[in-house]
């Protein structure tokens, strides 16, 4: 059997696996989820007038058109990865933290669109505050600490019973974070190495802070290949392309970031052996989709569904999704990119299934579920 035959057989087998498991609900192991991250995870902590100015129409249709049939301040046409995770665990959608009237018994979403891993003061110091959301991972941690204080949980050492009650049935989901840090410094004197070092240190410290509070079951997403996002391709020379047809320098930057982050997570597993920390490999899951797009139902890998149809990549910074000058495609399920930076519900669905059932979580997500079931 040739190598190409083996690869083709493996691909077909995995695609069949995805098809068979895509609608399979997971065991009801968790009663709540606490989620963090940026616009890929934000379910409503920002709106048109409070989110990133580059995409300032999230409160307008066609955002939300596919599933909710109305805008919900999610940066997509429908559900996000975190929404598919909650549904697979038979839980309701997570309310955003800033919705103080919401039922928080099933968890809270602290993610903020435009949020950075590095504290906002760093960008302010370097005169990089134009169009930047002021919230960072530190903001989200402060919000979470307020929630824990209301539940009498200080940390796992001082209040073990109270914190144990908070986390024993809670899944902690740390969505991808750090892409904005790199994006905000494009064209500045701040180097990519500086951002990588500071962002990874921030994410690692954030995860450790959660562990010290008593978190037992965590999923930490890496960065996707951000060079495949339409905005990156729109702004880059066509000579800068990799084997996915995306911006090679940016994808390499994300890949290096993820490699170092994984090493730090490995160290945290050693330091906190009683916790289960799963790494969700967004980069390689996305790559798999790019390499098998037609078989997964995607016809447009680079163009946006919602933007200025007819322009390069259907994208124009002066006519972004939701604005009067923009329009959207009839079949978003065939597109990977939604508005130039964010993805379609169809793409989020495939990626979430890869995290839940496929080989793109380490250790496998089902290992985390089995461990939770054994612990009661």
SERO-4910 file (N, C-alpha, C, O; in steps of 0.05 Angstrom, whole numbers):
BEGIN
 pado doro    nc1    nc2    nc3   cac1   cac2   cac3    cc1    cc2    cc3    oc1    oc2    oc3
  Unk    A     17    -24      0      0      0      0     18     25      0     36     27     16
  Unk    A     12     44    -18     29     68    -20     22     87      2      1     86     15
  Unk    A     40    107      7     35    127     27     11    143     20     -5    150     38
  Unk    A      7    150     -5    -16    166    -13    -42    151     -8    -62    163     -1
  Unk    A    -41    125    -12    -65    109     -6    -72    109     23    -95    111     31
  Unk    A    -51    107     40    -55    107     69    -67    134     78    -85    135     94
  Unk    A    -55    156     67    -65    182     74    -94    186     66   -111    196     81
  Unk    A   -101    177     41   -128    179     31   -148    163     48   -169    172     55
  Unk    A   -139    139     56   -156    121     72   -161    134     99   -183    133    110
  Unk    A   -139    145    111   -142    157    137   -161    181    136   -177    185    154
  Unk    A   -158    197    115   -175    221    112   -205    213    110   -222    224    123
  Unk    A   -210    193     93   -238    183     89   -249    173    116   -272    178    123
  Unk    A   -232    157    130   -241    146    156   -248    168    176   -269    166    190
  Unk    A   -231    189    177   -236    210    196   -261    227    188   -276    235    205
  Unk    A   -265    231    162   -288    246    153   -314    230    159   -334    242    167
  Unk    A   -313    204    156   -336    187    163   -341    189    193   -364    190    202
  Unk    A   -319    189    209   -321    191    238   -335    217    246   -352    217    263
  Unk    A   -327    239    233   -339    265    239   -369    265    233   -385    276    248
  Unk    A   -376    252    211   -404    251    203   -421    235    223   -443    243    230
  Unk    A   -410    213    232   -424    196    250   -427    207    278   -446    201    293
  Unk    A   -407    224    286   -407    234    314   -417    263    316   -420    273    338
  Unk    A   -422    276    294   -429    305    295   -454    311    311   -456    332    322
  Unk    A   -473    292    312   -498    298    325   -501    282    351   -522    281    364
  Unk    A   -479    269    360   -480    252    383   -476    268    408   -454    280    412
  Unk    A   -496    270    426   -492    285    451   -473    271    470   -472    247    470
  Unk    A   -458    287    485   -439    276    504   -453    271    530   -474    282    536
  Unk    A   -440    254    547   -452    249    574   -456    275    589   -440    294    586
  Unk    A   -476    276    605   -482    301    620   -464    301    645   -473    296    667
  Unk    A   -439    308    640   -419    307    662   -416    332    678   -409    332    701
  Unk    A   -421    355    665   -418    381    678   -444    395    680   -462    393    664
  Unk    A   -447    411    702   -471    426    706   -467    456    700   -487    471    698
  Unk    A   -442    464    695   -437    492    688   -410    494    674   -393    477    676
  Unk    A   -408    516    659   -383    523    645   -376    552    650   -393    569    650
  Unk    A   -350    556    655   -340    583    656   -321    587    632   -302    573    629
  Unk    A   -328    607    615   -313    611    590   -299    638    590   -309    657    601
  Unk    A   -276    638    576   -260    662    574   -249    664    545   -249    644    531
  Unk    A   -240    687    537   -228    690    510   -234    716    497   -238    737    510
  Unk    A   -235    716    470   -240    740    455   -265    737    438   -283    723    447
  Unk    A   -266    750    415   -291    749    399   -299    722    389   -322    717    381
  Unk    A   -280    703    388   -286    676    380   -303    661    401   -314    640    396
  Unk    A   -304    673    425   -318    660    447   -340    678    459   -358    669    473
  Unk    A   -338    704    455   -356    724    466   -385    719    457   -390    719    433
  Unk    A   -403    716    475   -431    712    469   -449    736    476   -473    733    478
  Unk    A   -436    759    480   -452    783    484   -442    803    504   -456    821    512
  Unk    A   -416    801    511   -405    821    529   -398    848    514   -392    868    527
  Unk    A   -399    847    488   -395    872    472   -419    875    453   -434    855    448
  Unk    A   -422    899    442   -443    905    423   -431    923    402   -407    929    402
  Unk    A   -447    933    383   -437    950    362   -421    974    372   -401    982    361
  Unk    A   -431    985    394   -419   1010    405   -398   1005    426   -387   1024    437
  Unk    A   -392    980    433   -372    975    454   -350    955    445   -330    952    459
  Unk    A   -354    943    422   -334    924    412   -313    937    395   -312    962    393
  Unk    A   -296    921    382   -275    932    365   -287    949    342   -306    941    329
  Unk    A   -275    973    338   -287    991    318   -285    981    290   -301    989    273
  Unk    A   -267    963    284   -264    952    257   -288    935    249   -294    931    226
  Unk    A   -302    924    269   -326    908    264   -348    918    283   -355    905    303
  Unk    A   -358    941    277   -376    956    295   -405    953    289   -421    971    295
  Unk    A   -412    931    275   -441    928    268   -451    901    277   -470    890    266
  Unk    A   -439    890    298   -446    863    307   -474    861    318   -486    839    320
  Unk    A   -486    884    325   -513    884    335   -534    886    313   -558    888    318
  Unk    A   -524    885    288   -542    886    264   -543    859    250   -524    843    251
  Unk    A   -565    854    237   -566    832    218   -547    839    195   -544    863    189
  Unk    A   -534    819    182   -539    791    183   -525    775    205   -526    750    204
  Unk    A   -512    789    224   -501    774    246   -524    759    260   -545    770    265
  Unk    A   -519    733    265   -539    717    279   -560    705    261   -578    691    272
  Unk    A   -559    709    235   -581    702    218   -586    672    215   -609    663    212
  Unk    A   -565    656    217   -568    627    211   -583    612    232   -601    596    225
  Unk    A   -576    615    257   -588    599    278   -608    615    294   -630    606    299
  Unk    A   -600    638    303   -617    654    321   -637    671    306   -657    679    317
  Unk    A   -631    676    280   -649    692    263   -651    721    273   -670    735    266
  Unk    A   -631    729    288   -629    757    298   -601    761    309   -588    741    315
  Unk    A   -592    785    310   -565    789    322   -565    785    352   -583    793    366
  Unk    A   -545    771    362   -542    765    390   -515    776    401   -507    769    423
  Unk    A   -502    793    385   -476    803    392   -454    782    392   -433    785    404
  Unk    A   -459    760    377   -439    740    371   -427    748    344   -441    757    325
  Unk    A   -401    746    341   -387    754    316   -387    731    297   -366    719    290
  Unk    A   -411    724    287   -414    703    268   -443    704    258   -459    720    267
  Unk    A   -449    686    239   -477    684    229   -494    667    248   -518    665    245
  Unk    A   -481    654    267   -496    636    285   -480    629    310   -468    646    323
  Unk    A   -479    604    315   -466    594    340   -435    593    337   -424    591    316
  Unk    A   -423    595    361   -394    594    363   -385    567    374   -403    550    381
  Unk    A   -360    562    375   -350    537    386   -361    532    414   -370    510    420
  Unk    A   -360    552    431   -370    549    459   -400    542    459   -409    528    477
  Unk    A   -415    552    440   -444    545    439   -447    515    432   -465    502    444
  Unk    A   -431    505    414   -433    476    407   -424    459    431   -434    437    435
  Unk    A   -404    469    446   -395    454    469   -418    452    489   -423    430    500
  Unk    A   -431    475    495   -452    474    515   -475    456    506   -486    441    522
  Unk    A   -482    458    481   -504    441    471   -497    411    472   -513    394    479
  Unk    A   -472    404    466   -463    377    467   -464    366    495   -468    342    500
  Unk    A   -460    384    515   -461    375    543   -489    379    555   -492    377    579
  Unk    A   -508    384    537   -536    387    545   -541    410    565   -557    408    583
  Unk    A   -526    432    560   -529    455    576   -540    478    560   -537    478    535
  Unk    A   -553    498    572   -562    522    557   -538    539    548   -516    535    558
  Unk    A   -543    557    530   -523    576    522   -514    592    546   -530    599    563
  Unk    A   -488    598    546   -477    613    569   -485    643    567   -482    655    546
  Unk    A   -494    654    589   -500    683    589   -474    699    591   -455    690    605
  Unk    A   -472    722    578   -449    739    582   -448    751    610   -469    756    621
  Unk    A   -424    754    620   -421    765    647   -435    791    651   -446    796    673
  Unk    A   -435    809    631   -446    835    634   -476    836    633   -489    857    638
  Unk    A   -489    813    628   -518    811    630   -525    804    659   -527    780    665
  Unk    A   -527    823    676   -530    818    704   -557    806    712   -561    796    734
  Unk    A   -576    806    693   -603    794    699   -604    765    691   -625    752    696
  Unk    A   -583    754    679   -584    727    669   -582    706    691   -572    711    713
  Unk    A   -592    682    685   -589    659    703   -560    649    700   -553    639    679
  Unk    A   -545    651    721   -517    642    720   -512    615    732   -489    607    737
  Unk    A   -533    601    738   -530    574    751   -516    554    732   -505    535    742
  Unk    A   -517    559    706   -505    540    687   -477    550    678   -464    538    661
  Unk    A   -468    572    690   -442    583    683   -444    611    672   -465    623    671
  Unk    A   -421    622    665   -419    649    655   -398    651    634   -377    637    635
  Unk    A   -402    668    614   -383    673    594   -370    700    599   -383    721    598
  Unk    A   -344    700    603   -329    725    609   -314    736    585   -302    757    587
  Unk    A   -315    722    563   -300    729    539   -309    756    528   -332    763    529
  Unk    A   -290    772    518   -295    799    508   -283    802    480   -259    797    476
  Unk    A   -299    809    461   -289    814    434   -267    836    434   -271    856    447
  Unk    A   -245    831    420   -224    850    419   -205    848    443   -184    862    444
  Unk    A   -211    830    461   -194    827    485   -166    818    478   -162    803    459
  Unk    A   -147    826    495   -119    818    491   -111    800    514   -123    800    536
  Unk    A    -89    785    509    -77    770    531    -61    788    549    -61    785    573
  Unk    A    -47    807    536    -30    826    551    -48    848    562    -68    856    550
  Unk    A    -41    858    585    -56    880    597    -57    905    579    -38    910    564
  Unk    A    -79    919    581    -83    943    564    -62    964    568    -55    979    550
  Unk    A    -51    966    592    -31    986    599     -7    984    580      6   1004    574
  Unk    A      0    960    572     23    956    554     18    971    527     36    984    517
  Unk    A     -6    968    516    -13    980    491    -15   1011    494     -7   1026    476
  Unk    A    -25   1019    517    -27   1048    522      1   1060    524      6   1082    513
  Unk    A     19   1046    537     47   1056    540     61   1058    513     77   1076    509
  Unk    A     53   1041    494     66   1041    468     49   1056    447     54   1052    423
  Unk    A     30   1072    456     13   1088    438     -1   1071    418     -2   1078    394
  Unk    A    -12   1049    427    -26   1031    409    -55   1027    418    -65   1004    417
  Unk    A    -68   1048    427    -94   1046    439   -117   1052    419   -140   1050    426
  Unk    A   -110   1060    394   -131   1067    375   -147   1042    368   -136   1021    359
  Unk    A   -173   1044    371   -192   1022    364   -187    996    380   -195    975    371
  Unk    A   -175    998    403   -170    975    418   -189    972    442   -193    992    457
  Unk    A   -200    948    445   -217    943    469   -199    944    494   -177    933    494
  Unk    A   -208    957    515   -192    960    539   -191    935    556   -173    933    573
  Unk    A   -209    916    551   -209    892    568   -186    873    559   -179    872    535
  Unk    A   -176    859    578   -156    838    573   -163    814    590   -184    813    603
  Unk    A   -145    794    589   -149    770    606   -150    778    635   -165    765    651
  Unk    A   -135    798    643   -136    807    671   -163    817    678   -173    812    700
  Unk    A   -176    831    660   -203    841    665   -222    817    670   -238    817    689
  Unk    A   -220    797    653   -237    774    655   -231    759    681   -250    748    694
  Unk    A   -206    757    689   -199    745    715   -211    760    738   -221    749    757
  Unk    A   -210    787    737   -221    803    758   -251    799    760   -262    797    782
  Unk    A   -265    797    737   -293    791    737   -299    764    750   -318    761    766
  Unk    A   -283    745    743   -287    718    753   -282    717    783   -297    703    798
  Unk    A   -262    732    793   -257    733    821   -281    744    836   -287    735    858
  Unk    A   -294    764    824   -318    776    837   -340    754    839   -354    753    859
  Unk    A   -343    738    818   -362    716    818   -356    697    841   -373    689    856
  Unk    A   -330    690    843   -322    671    864   -326    682    891   -333    667    910
  Unk    A   -321    708    895   -325    720    921   -354    718    929   -360    714    953
  Unk    A   -372    721    910   -400    718    916   -408    690    925   -428    685    937
  Unk    A   -390    670    917   -395    643    925   -377    634    948   -374    610    954
  Unk    A   -364    654    961   -348    650    985   -322    634    978   -310    622    996
  Unk    A   -314    634    953   -289    620    945   -266    640    942   -267    657    924
  Unk    A   -246    637    959   -222    654    957   -200    639    941   -191    650    920
  Unk    A   -193    616    949   -175    598    934   -177    570    946   -190    566    966
  Unk    A   -164    551    932   -166    523    940   -154    517    967   -161    497    979
  Unk    A   -136    534    977   -123    529   1003   -139    541   1026   -144    528   1046
  Unk    A   -147    567   1023   -161    581   1045   -190    572   1048   -200    570   1070
  Unk    A   -203    567   1025   -232    559   1026   -236    535   1009   -250    536    988
  Unk    A   -224    512   1017   -226    488   1000   -254    478    995   -261    468    973
  Unk    A   -272    479   1016   -299    469   1012   -315    486    993   -328    476    975
  Unk    A   -313    513    997   -328    531    979   -319    530    951   -335    529    932
  Unk    A   -292    530    947   -282    528    920   -286    501    907   -291    498    883
  Unk    A   -286    480    924   -292    454    915   -320    452    904   -325    439    883
  Unk    A   -339    465    917   -367    466    908   -370    480    881   -386    473    865
  Unk    A   -353    501    877   -354    516    852   -344    500    829   -357    500    808
  Unk    A   -322    486    833   -308    473    810   -313    443    806   -305    433    785
  Unk    A   -326    430    825   -328    401    823   -344    392    798   -338    371    787
  Unk    A   -363    408    790   -379    401    766   -377    423    744   -394    425    727
  Unk    A   -355    437    745   -351    459    726   -329    453    706   -307    444    713
  Unk    A   -335    459    681   -315    458    659   -306    487    655   -322    505    652
  Unk    A   -280    491    655   -268    517    650   -257    517    622   -239    501    615
  Unk    A   -268    535    605   -261    536    577   -246    562    571   -258    583    572
  Unk    A   -221    560    564   -205    583    558   -202    584    527   -186    570    515
  Unk    A   -219    601    515   -219    603    486   -193    616    476   -177    626    491
  Unk    A   -190    615    449   -165    626    438   -163    655    446   -182    670    446
  Unk    A   -138    663    452   -133    690    461   -104    697    454    -86    680    458
  Unk    A    -99    721    444    -72    729    437    -70    739    408    -51    754    401
  Unk    A    -89    731    391    -88    740    363    -90    770    361    -77    783    345
  Unk    A   -107    782    378   -110    811    378    -84    825    386    -78    847    376
  Unk    A    -69    813    404    -44    825    413    -25    829    389    -12    850    386
  Unk    A    -23    809    372     -6    811    349    -17    831    329     -2    847    318
  Unk    A    -43    830    325    -56    847    305    -53    877    312    -49    894    295
  Unk    A    -56    883    338    -55    911    346    -28    924    343    -25    949    344
  Unk    A     -7    908    340     20    919    339     32    919    311     55    926    307
  Unk    A     15    911    291     25    911    263     32    940    255     16    959    259
  Unk    A     56    943    244     65    969    235     78    986    257     87   1008    252
  Unk    A     79    975    281     92    990    303    120    980    308    130    962    294
  Unk    A    134    992    327    161    983    333    162    960    352    183    949    358
  Unk    A    139    951    362    137    928    380    140    903    364    126    899    344
  Unk    A    159    886    371    165    862    356    146    839    362    134    838    383
  Unk    A    144    821    343    128    797    347    139    780    370    123    768    385
  Unk    A    165    780    374    177    765    396    168    776    423    163    761    441
  Unk    A    167    802    424    158    815    449    129    807    455    122    801    478
  Unk    A    112    809    435     84    801    439     81    772    447     67    765    465
  Unk    A     96    755    433     94    726    439    102    720    468     89    706    482
  Unk    A    124    732    476    134    727    503    114    737    524    108    723    543
  Unk    A    104    761    520     85    773    540     58    759    539     46    754    560
  Unk    A     48    753    515     22    741    513     21    713    525      3    706    539
  Unk    A     42    697    519     42    670    529     46    670    559     34    654    574
  Unk    A     62    688    569     65    691    598     39    698    611     32    688    633
  Unk    A     23    715    598     -3    723    609    -22    700    609    -36    695    629
  Unk    A    -24    685    587    -43    663    585    -35    641    606    -52    630    619
  Unk    A     -9    635    607      0    615    626     -6    624    655    -16    607    671
  Unk    A     -2    649    662     -8    659    688    -37    658    694    -46    653    717
  Unk    A    -53    664    674    -82    663    677    -92    635    683   -108    631    701
  Unk    A    -82    616    668    -90    588    673    -81    579    700    -96    565    714
  Unk    A    -57    587    709    -48    579    735    -65    592    757    -70    580    778
  Unk    A    -74    617    752    -91    630    772   -117    615    775   -127    612    797
  Unk    A   -128    604    753   -152    588    754   -147    562    770   -164    554    786
  Unk    A   -124    550    765   -117    526    780   -114    531    809   -123    515    826
  Unk    A   -103    554    817   -100    560    845   -127    566    858   -130    562    882
  Unk    A   -146    574    843   -173    578    853   -187    551    858   -206    550    874
  Unk    A   -178    531    844   -189    504    848   -200    491    823   -212    470    825
  Unk    A   -196    503    800   -205    491    775   -194    463    771   -170    459    776
  Unk    A   -211    444    763   -202    416    760   -203    407    732   -187    390    724
  Unk    A   -221    418    716   -224    409    688   -222    433    670   -241    449    669
  Unk    A   -201    435    655   -197    458    638   -191    450    609   -178    430    604
  Unk    A   -200    466    591   -193    465    562   -181    491    555   -193    512    559
  Unk    A   -157    490    543   -143    515    534   -139    513    504   -125    495    494
  Unk    A   -151    531    489   -148    532    460   -123    546    452   -115    566    464
  Unk    A   -110    536    431    -88    550    419    -99    569    398   -123    571    394
  Unk    A    -81    584    385    -89    603    364    -95    587    338    -82    567    333
  Unk    A   -114    596    322   -118    585    295    -96    596    277    -81    614    285
  Unk    A    -94    585    253    -76    597    233    -87    624    224   -101    625    204
  Unk    A    -80    645    238    -92    671    233    -85    683    206    -97    702    196
  Unk    A    -65    671    193    -59    679    166    -79    670    145    -78    678    122
  Unk    A    -98    653    153   -119    644    135   -144    662    137   -163    658    122
  Unk    A   -144    681    156   -167    699    158   -166    720    135   -144    729    127
  Unk    A   -189    726    125   -191    743    101   -176    770    104   -163    778     86
  Unk    A   -179    782    127   -166    808    131   -136    806    128   -123    823    115
  Unk    A   -124    785    138    -95    781    136    -87    777    106    -67    789     98
  Unk    A   -103    762     91    -97    758     63   -101    783     47    -86    789     28
  Unk    A   -121    798     54   -127    824     41   -104    844     43    -99    859     25
  Unk    A    -91    843     66    -70    863     72    -42    853     65    -23    869     65
  Unk    A    -39    828     58    -12    818     53     -6    814     23    -24    811      7
  Unk    A     20    814     16     27    809    -12     21    780    -20     24    762     -3
  Unk    A     14    776    -44      7    749    -54     31    731    -55     28    707    -57
  Unk    A     55    742    -52     79    726    -52     83    712    -25     99    693    -23
  Unk    A     69    721     -5     71    710     22     48    690     27     28    696     39
  Unk    A     52    666     17     32    645     19     45    618     27     67    613     18
  Unk    A     30    602     42     40    576     50     25    554     35     11    560     16
  Unk    A     28    529     44     16    507     30    -15    506     33    -28    490     20
  Unk    A    -25    522     51    -55    525     54    -65    547     37    -90    551     35
  Unk    A    -47    562     24    -56    585      8    -60    609     25    -72    629     15
  Unk    A    -50    609     50    -54    631     69    -28    646     73     -8    639     61
  Unk    A    -29    667     89     -6    683     94     14    668    112     10    663    135
  Unk    A     36    660     99     55    642    112     69    654    137     72    640    157
  Unk    A     77    679    136     91    691    159     73    692    183     82    688    206
  Unk    A     48    699    179     29    701    202     23    673    213     21    670    237
  Unk    A     18    654    195     13    627    205     36    615    220     32    601    240
  Unk    A     60    621    211     84    611    225     85    624    253     93    611    272
  Unk    A     78    649    254     78    663    280     59    650    300     65    646    323
  Unk    A     35    643    290     15    630    307     24    602    315     20    594    338
  Unk    A     37    588    297     47    561    302     68    561    324     68    544    342
  Unk    A     87    580    322    108    582    343     95    589    370    103    577    390
  Unk    A     77    607    370     62    615    394     50    590    407     53    586    431
  Unk    A     36    574    391     23    550    402     43    530    413     37    517    433
  Unk    A     65    527    400     85    507    408     96    514    436     99    496    453
  Unk    A    101    540    441    110    548    467     88    546    488     93    538    511
  Unk    A     64    553    480     41    551    499     37    522    508     32    517    531
  Unk    A     39    503    489     36    475    496     57    466    516     51    450    534
  Unk    A     82    476    513    103    468    531     96    479    559    101    465    579
  Unk    A     86    503    561     78    514    587     55    499    600     55    494    624
  Unk    A     36    490    583     14    474    593     24    448    604     14    438    625
  Unk    A     43    436    590     55    411    600     67    415    627     65    397    645
  Unk    A     80    437    631     92    443    658     71    446    679     74    438    702
  Unk    A     48    459    672     27    462    691     14    435    698      6    432    721
  Unk    A     13    417    679      2    390    686     20    377    707      9    363    725
  Unk    A     46    381    705     64    369    724     61    382    752     62    368    772
  Unk    A     57    408    752     55    423    777     28    419    790     26    420    815
  Unk    A      7    414    774    -20    410    785    -31    382    775    -48    382    758
  Unk    A    -20    361    786    -27    334    776    -56    326    780    -66    308    767
  Unk    A    -70    339    799    -97    331    804   -117    344    784   -140    336    783
  Unk    A   -107    363    769   -124    377    749   -120    364    722    -98    353    716
  Unk    A   -140    366    705   -138    356    677   -138    381    659   -158    395    658
  Unk    A   -117    385    645   -114    409    627   -112    398    599    -92    386    591
  Unk    A   -133    403    583   -134    394    555   -125    417    537   -135    440    539
  Unk    A   -108    411    518   -100    431    498   -117    426    473   -116    404    462
  Unk    A   -131    446    463   -147    444    439   -131    456    416   -125    481    416
  Unk    A   -124    440    397   -105    447    375   -121    460    353   -127    447    333
  Unk    A   -127    486    356   -142    501    335   -127    502    309   -139    500    287
  Unk    A   -101    505    311    -84    509    287    -87    485    268    -92    488    244
  Unk    A    -82    461    278    -83    437    261   -111    429    254   -115    416    233
  Unk    A   -130    434    271   -158    429    264   -166    446    240   -179    436    221
  Unk    A   -159    471    241   -165    489    219   -150    480    193   -162    480    171
  Unk    A   -125    472    197   -110    462    174   -123    438    161   -124    436    136
  Unk    A   -133    420    177   -147    397    167   -171    405    150   -175    393    128
  Unk    A   -186    424    159   -209    434    144   -199    446    117   -212    440     96
  Unk    A   -178    461    117   -168    473     93   -160    452     72   -163    456     48
  Unk    A   -149    431     82   -139    410     64   -161    391     55   -158    376     36
  Unk    A   -184    392     69   -206    374     62   -233    389     59   -254    378     63
  Unk    A   -231    414     51   -254    432     51   -278    421     34   -300    420     45
  Unk    A   -273    412      9   -297    403     -6   -311    380      7   -336    378      6
  Unk    A   -296    361     19   -309    338     31   -325    346     56   -342    331     65
  Unk    A   -318    369     67   -332    379     91   -354    399     84   -367    410    102
  Unk    A   -358    404     58   -380    421     49   -372    450     44   -389    467     38
  Unk    A   -346    456     46   -337    484     42   -327    488     14   -311    473      3
  Unk    A   -337    509      1   -329    516    -26   -312    541    -27   -295    544    -45
  Unk    A   -316    559     -7   -300    584     -6   -282    584     18   -292    585     41
  Unk    A   -256    583     14   -237    580     36   -227    608     45   -219    611     68
  Unk    A   -228    627     27   -215    653     33   -234    677     32   -230    696     47
  Unk    A   -254    676     15   -272    698     13   -291    699     37   -297    679     49
  Unk    A   -300    723     43   -320    725     65   -348    721     54   -354    727     30
  Unk    A   -365    712     71   -394    710     64   -407    737     67   -424    745     51
  Unk    A   -399    752     88   -412    778     93   -391    800     90   -372    802    105
  Unk    A   -396    817     70   -377    839     65   -386    855     41   -410    859     36
  Unk    A   -366    863     25   -372    878      1   -368    860    -23   -346    857    -34
  Unk    A   -389    847    -31   -388    827    -53   -378    839    -78   -387    860    -87
  Unk    A   -358    826    -90   -346    835   -115   -319    847   -111   -303    847   -130
  Unk    A   -312    855    -87   -285    865    -81   -267    840    -77   -276    818    -77
  Unk    A   -241    846    -75   -222    824    -71   -229    810    -45   -231    822    -24
  Unk    A   -233    784    -47   -241    767    -24   -269    775    -14   -276    767      8
  Unk    A   -284    790    -29   -310    801    -20   -307    819      5   -325    821     21
  Unk    A   -284    831      8   -278    845     32   -269    874     26   -253    879      7
  Unk    A   -278    892     42   -270    920     40   -272    932     69   -293    931     81
  Unk    A   -250    943     78   -250    954    105   -270    977    109   -277    983    132
  Unk    A   -279    988     87   -298   1010     89   -327   1001     87   -345   1016     89
  Unk    A   -330    975     83   -357    964     81   -358    936     94   -363    916     81
  Unk    A   -353    936    120   -352    911    135   -381    901    141   -400    916    139
  Unk    A   -382    876    148   -407    862    153   -426    878    172   -417    888    193
  Unk    A   -451    880    165   -471    893    181   -474    922    174   -494    935    183
  Unk    A   -456    934    159   -459    962    151   -478    964    127   -484    943    115
  Unk    A   -486    988    121   -505    991     99   -494    984     72   -508    975     54
  Unk    A   -468    987     69   -455    981     44   -449    952     40   -441    943     18
  Unk    A   -453    936     60   -446    907     59   -470    890     53   -493    899     56
  Unk    A   -465    866     44   -486    846     39   -475    819     46   -451    816     50
  Unk    A   -492    799     47   -482    772     54   -490    751     34   -510    755     19
  Unk    A   -476    729     33   -481    708     14   -506    693     22   -516    695     44
  Unk    A   -516    677      3   -540    661      8   -534    635     22   -552    623     35
  Unk    A   -509    626     21   -503    600     32   -478    600     50   -457    590     43
  Unk    A   -480    612     74   -457    615     92   -445    588    100   -422    587    108
  Unk    A   -461    566     98   -450    540    105   -428    531     87   -414    512     93
  Unk    A   -425    544     64   -404    537     45   -379    554     48   -360    550     33
  Unk    A   -380    572     67   -358    591     71   -345    584     98   -358    576    117
  Unk    A   -318    589     99   -304    586    124   -304    613    139   -309    615    163
  Unk    A   -298    635    124   -296    661    135   -323    675    134   -337    675    113
  Unk    A   -331    688    156   -356    702    157   -353    732    149   -365    741    130
  Unk    A   -336    746    165   -335    775    160   -307    786    156   -303    811    154
  Unk    A   -287    769    154   -260    778    149   -241    771    172   -217    767    167
  Unk    A   -251    768    196   -236    761    219   -248    737    234   -234    721    246
  Unk    A   -275    735    232   -289    715    247   -300    694    227   -301    698    203
  Unk    A   -307    671    238   -314    648    222   -345    643    221   -360    655    237
  Unk    A   -353    627    203   -382    620    201   -389    599    221   -372    585    232
  Unk    A   -415    598    226   -425    577    244   -417    549    234   -410    532    250
  Unk    A   -418    545    208   -411    520    196   -382    512    203   -377    489    210
  Unk    A   -364    531    202   -336    526    209   -333    520    239   -319    502    247
  Unk    A   -346    536    255   -345    532    284   -356    505    291   -346    492    310
  Unk    A   -376    496    277   -388    470    283   -369    447    277   -366    428    293
  Unk    A   -355    449    254   -336    428    247   -313    428    267   -304    407    276
  Unk    A   -302    452    274   -280    453    293   -288    443    320   -272    428    333
  Unk    A   -311    450    330   -320    441    356   -323    411    357   -316    398    377
  Unk    A   -332    399    335   -334    370    333   -307    357    334   -303    335    345
  Unk    A   -288    370    321   -260    360    322   -249    360    350   -234    342    358
  Unk    A   -256    381    365   -247    382    393   -261    361    410   -248    349    427
  Unk    A   -287    358    406   -302    339    423   -297    310    416   -296    293    434
  Unk    A   -294    304    391   -293    276    382   -269    268    367   -263    244    364
  Unk    A   -254    287    357   -231    281    339   -205    281    354   -204    281    378
  Unk    A   -183    280    338   -156    278    350   -143    305    355   -118    306    358
  Unk    A   -158    326    357   -146    353    360   -147    364    388   -145    388    392
  Unk    A   -151    347    408   -148    355    436   -129    335    449   -129    311    444
  Unk    A   -111    346    466    -91    330    480    -91    337    509    -85    360    516
  Unk    A    -97    318    527   -108    292    521   -136    294    509   -147    316    509
  Unk    A   -146    272    498   -173    274    485   -194    285    504   -194    279    528
  Unk    A   -213    300    493   -234    311    509   -250    289    523   -260    293    545
  Unk    A   -253    267    510   -268    245    522   -253    233    546   -266    221    563
  Unk    A   -227    236    547   -212    228    570   -220    246    594   -223    236    616
  Unk    A   -223    272    589   -231    290    610   -259    282    619   -264    283    644
  Unk    A   -277    275    601   -304    268    609   -304    242    625   -319    240    645
  Unk    A   -288    223    617   -286    198    633   -276    203    661   -285    191    680
  Unk    A   -256    220    662   -244    226    689   -265    240    707   -266    234    731
  Unk    A   -281    257    694   -302    271    710   -322    251    720   -331    252    743
  Unk    A   -330    232    703   -350    212    710   -340    194    733   -356    187    750
  Unk    A   -315    188    732   -303    170    753   -302    184    780   -305    172    801
  Unk    A   -298    210    779   -295    226    804   -323    232    816   -325    240    839
  Unk    A   -344    228    800   -371    233    810   -380    262    807   -402    269    815
***
